[in-house]
Amino acid sequence: MNQIFKLTSRRNFLFALGALAASSTVVISRILERHQDIEALDNPQRNFTVTQELSLKQRAAAKGLFYGTTSTKSLLAANPAYMAAIVENCSMFVPEWEFKWTAGDTTLRPGFDKFDFTAADWIADFAATHKLLLRGHTLVWHESLPKWFKDTVNRENAQQLLQNHIQTVVKRYAGKIHSWDVVNEAIEPDDGRDDGLRITPWLESLGTNYIDLAFRLTAEADPKALLFYNDYGLDYDTPKHEAKRTAVLKLLERLKSKDTPIHGLGIQGHLSPGKYKFNSQKLRQFLADVASLGLKIIITEMDVADNYLPQDITLRDRIIAATYEDYLSTVLDETAVIAVLTWGLSDRYSWLGEFKPRSDKAAVRPLPLDQKLRRKLAWNAIARAFDNAPIR
Ligand code: G3I
């Protein structure tokens, strides 16, 4: 009996060893393939040189475009050099926190009928002082809502709350805002609804009409601002991004057919090379479909996450630059695109350091300037895309 047991367990052991070896080979070959795929993202012959000593905003302006970025009051107030870099490169600005209901160290809406404009006013003054076109971000979003929101808002008071918010905030800055992201990230096909709408507190308390309502209220409060719908996950050749493009397009068509005062689509443009495949034809078609509705397009929050890229900085920076140039040269071919903003200007102040850190703990490098505000290849790539863009 013992003998049989020994033989069987020896056979099992050898079998398990064989299976382990086979599965390790599969894993190793997958890692190698992935490594090769990522290396292939860089073409060593490609160069990112730029001609002329011009800033990004000057290169954009030569094509009838704007270039901008985001930051916060606390960061700008504490970093004169960073503020100077923004003023040098940008013609457009969007606050990262101050126009949201609450974010970071700022709360615009401390209570159901309370407003605190201290930080938002500072941002509006900063933009006016430096002649930066100001974007408002954002009036209706399922994130960045204050704690009291969940306990207080219901079907009876939601419309009054939204109306009061939009009338008060939008009127206060009327005449100072280039464009509002009226509604942010309202599409999520994974939530399983036929209309593709994300299930949010706004949808639950106001019904499907809340998007149209928000646009109408904003247009009434500031008839001159351009009104945008803003979303992410629209860029790549994946079934998920394809579903999102389709649902966003349907939403825009529905709004246009109801004469909702909407003027544009904000495409956030948070890119992830090494994770997803890019197909310029599919993106170009989507942009053309949006433009055919008579809408403008802004790339509102571009950055290039490097958490799937190798640690080597030279290689990483080349892949990031190529990602910027390939994406921007595709989108800028569409003349309905009127502006490009990156979600930050320097690697030192990117949300990605906290939200998508690298597993090797190396500092992330997703933006045009490095930690010390020196230009990177990504800066050149953006400059080249502006230089090669058609005039609009
Ligand atoms: O500063 C505190 C920190 O002390 C604390 O340890 C940490 C814990 O989570 O929170 C920190 O503040 C957070 C801040 O980001 C800094 O990381 C805030 O809670 C958080 O509200 C804030 O997140 C912002 C986020 O939107 C939500 O408002 C990000 O700064 C901002 O970059 C991000 O921006 C969004 C766009 O609005 C919409 N599209 C996606 C984009 C990136 O997520």
Boltz pocket constraint, residues with backbone or C-beta under 6 A from the ligand:
constraints:
  - pocket:
      binder: B
      contacts: [[A, 96], [A, 100], [A, 102], [A, 103], [A, 104], [A, 105], [A, 143], [A, 144], [A, 232], [A, 268], [A, 301], [A, 351], [A, 354]]
      max_distance: 6.0
